[in-house]
Amino acid sequence: MIAVATIGSFDGVHRGHQCLLHQVRHIADERKMDAVAITFGTSPKRVLGIDDALPLNSIEERVSLLRRSGMDEVEVLDFTPQLASMSARDFMQQVLKEQYGIEVLVIGYDHRFGRGRQESFPDYVRYGQEIGIEVIQGDACTDCGGPISSTRIRHLLTEGEVEGAAQFLGYQYTLQGEVVDGYKEGRKMGFPTANIAPQSVNKLIPADGVYAVWVVIEETYYKGMLNIGYRPTLNNGRERSIEVHVLDFEGRLYGTTITIKFAHRLREERTFVSLEELTEQLRIDRDKVNKLLKQS
């Protein structure tokens, strides 16, 4: 493979990452080479115990997003202690040059790699000249509030600010999961819900609350109102649940895999004095979902 490549965790494949990937695509087109993204199955920071933050997407979602961002190939490296112990020069020689045949390496403006992340861009340029890899520094992609980062997006999601997160991601935050057996209390109130078990158990879940969402079932989009939390009015214990009422849908969902796209946060989860009061609030929530998603 003779290619132009970039490397990183690419958690979220957010707009900052997309800016870098577009630069890789442009350079690859100019030189008539393949564009390649090299990523890691598990975040190096998690493996090294530096940061235990939950990822924004599964490895399958990340590969799909990287390909949709214009990459011809996506290579997934298993980040092991052995890989972590390699110097930047050895990594460039043994992995990038010999294993993948990389001719041009585009590095994010603030990205560092190699044992201890001790070297910086001028070092990579020097190693590249010795090895036969041209090293180019990518441009930073920012907005009026500063650099776009996965950390910033995670903070927004943990506060329930899914609209702000979508602005930085460049797409609506997504969860995929299987519909599993639930309490069936919503059906009694006229709001049957699908209880969702996320496919990726380590993926970040937004803050507790009620959301207007898009529900994708077999490639068809439906409006939905989704609750994340502990269902305090129904006193169902301390097991956190994710359940969605799908508007204008008839049929069985149990056992199927659905996709949730977060559009707006409606309110916090709270305790109601009676099921009648809860039912009335659900009617209000449904009206808001119809109005908000009609405008989307």
N, C-alpha and C positions, 0 to 999 in steps of 0.2 A: 504494500500500500504506500503510495506517495501522496502525502496529504498535508493540509493546513489544519492544525489542531489547537484546541484550548483545553484546559484542565481545571477541574474544581468540583466541589460538592454539589453546586447548583441546586441547593435546597429551595424549592418553590419554583425554580426557573422563572423568576420574576422579571420585571421590566429592565432592571439593571443587567441581569444575565442575558436577556434577549438582545439588549444593545450590543453586548460583547459578541454574541453569537452571530448577529447580523454583520459585524465587522469581519468575523471569520469567513462567513459565506461570501462576502464581497471580495476578500483577498483570494479565496479559493477560486472564484469565478474568473478573476483577472489572470490567474496563473494556470487555469484549467486543471485544477487538482480537486480531490475530494475534500469536503469539510467534515471534520471529525471532532466530537466532544468526548473527552475522557472524564468519567465520573467515578464515584465510589459507591459500593453497595451499602456501606455504613459510613456515617460521617466520621472523618478522622478525629474530630474533637471528642466525639462520644467514645471512640475506641481508646483514645489516650486519656480519657477521664477529665478533659479540660472543660467540657460543656455537655450537660445531659439534656439539653433542650430537645423537645419532641420535634420530629421532622414535619415539614409542610406537605410532603407527598411520599407515597411509597416509591420504591425503585421502579416499579412498572409504570407508574404515572410519570415519573421523572423522565424515563427513557422516551415515552410517548411525547411529552412536551418538548424535549430536546429535538426530536425528529421533526415535530411540527414547526420548530423554530429554524428549520432549514438545514439541519445536519444530515449528511449522507450516511454517516455511521455514528453509532454511539457505543463506546467501549466502557464496560463496567469492570473496574478493578476491585478486587477484594483487599481492603486495607488491613494488613496484618502487621504485627510487631516487626516482622522482618522488613516489610516495605517502609515502615516508619523509621527504621534505623538507617535506611539508605541516605547517603548525601545527595544533595541536589544534582551534582554532576553525575553521580552513578545512576540516579534515576533517569536523567536525560539520556545518558548513553545506553543503559541496558533496557530500559522500558520504552522510552519515547523513540529512540533511534533504531535499536536492534529489534525490539518486539513489534513496534507499530510502523516503523519506516517514516516517521514524521520528518518533514523537510522544513516546515515553518511552524513556530509555536507562538500563539497570540496569548499573552498573559493579561489577566485583569489588572486594573491600575493599582489595586491594593493586595494582590494575591502573592502569597509566598508558599514555597514548598521545600521539601528536603528535611533531613534530620534537624530537629529543633527550630526549623524555619529561621535559620540564622542568616541565610544569604538574602540578597535583594536583587532587583532587576539588573543592575550593572553586572553582577556576578553571573546571572543567567545568560546575559549577552556574551560574556567572555567564554563561558563553558560551551555555548552554542557555536561560537567561532572555532573552538578547538575540535568539536565533535562533528560539525557540519549541519547544524540546525540554526536557521535564521530566527531570532527572537524579536518579537514586536510587542510593544506595550499597548494594550487597548485603552480607548478613551473611557473616562468615567461617565456614567449616565445618572444624572441627578434631576431633582425637581426643586420647586421653590422651598421645600422644607429640608433639603440636604440629600445626601446619598440614599439610594434605595437599598435596603438590606433585608435579609431574612429575619434578623432579630427584630427589626422595626415592624415587620408584618406579623410576626408571632405575637408581639405585644398588642397590636390592634385586635387580633383575633381573641386573645385572652380577655380583652375588654368588651368583646361582642361587636366591635366596630367592623363588620364585614364589608361595608361599602368602602371604607377607607383602605382596607386590605386589598380589595379588588382593584382599586386605582393603582396600587403599587405592583400587584401581581400582573395586571394586564388581563385578568380573567376572574370570574367568580370562584371563590374558594369552594372546593369540592370534597364530598365524602362519598365513598361507595360502600355498600354493605348488603348483607343478606337480610331479608325480612324473616324474623323469627317469631315464635309464639310470645304473646304478651299478656297483659292483664285483662284486655277486652272491656275495660271500663268505658272507653270513649264511645263504643258502639251503643251503650245504653243511653248516652246523651245525644245521640244522633251525629256523632263525629268519630266514626271508626278510624283507628290509626294503625299504621304499620310500624312495628317495633324493629329497629335497625341494629344489627350487629356489624360494626365496621369491619371491612376486610383487613385493614391494616391496624393492628391493635396498638401500635406505637405512634400512630399519626395524631397530630394535635387536633383536639376537639374544641370548637369555639366556646365562649363563655355560656353558662346556663342562661336560658331565656327562651323567648318565643320569636321565631323568625319566619319571614316570607321567603319561600324557596321555590326553585324549579325542581321538579321531580322527573327524572328521565327514566322511562320504562320502555324497554325495547325500542330505543331511539325516538320515542314520542315524548314531548315535553308537556307536563301538567303543572298547574299551579298547586302549591302546597303550603300548609302552615305546620311548622315543625317546632317541637318542644324538646329542649335539652335540660335535664335536671332530675329532681327527685319526687315530682308529683305530690307536693305536700298536702294538698287538699284531700287526696285519696288515701294518704297515709300508707304508701306502699313500701316504707322502709327507706334504707339509705343506699339503695342500689341506683346509681345514675343511669338514666335511660335516654335514648334518642328515638323519638317517635314522630311520625308525620301523618297528618290527615291530607289525603290527596283529593283535591277538588275535581268534580266532574269526572270521576273515574269509577267504573263498575267492573268488578272482577276480583279474583283471588290473587293476592301477592305473596302469600306465605311460601317460603322456599326460593323465591326469585331474588335476583340481585338488581338493585336500583341505584341510581346516582342522584345525589342531592347537590344542588348548586345554591349557595347562600346569596340572597339578593339584599334583604333588609332585615334589621332587628326591630321587632315590634315593641317588645317590652321585656322586663325582668320576669322570671318565674316568681309567683307569690301564692300565698295561702288565701283561699276564699272561705267565707263562713258557711257556705252550703253548696251543694251540687247545682242548685238552680242559679246561684250567682256565677259559678264557674261556667255553666252552659251559656249564660247571657254574654259573658266575656268572650267565649269562643265564637259566638255569632259576630261580635264586634271585630274580633281578630280576622275572621273570614272575610268580612267586608273590606277591611284594610288590605288584606292580601290581594283580593280582586282588583282593588283600585291601584295599588302600587305596581303589581305585575302587569296590569293593562298598560301602564305608562312605560314599562321597561322595553 
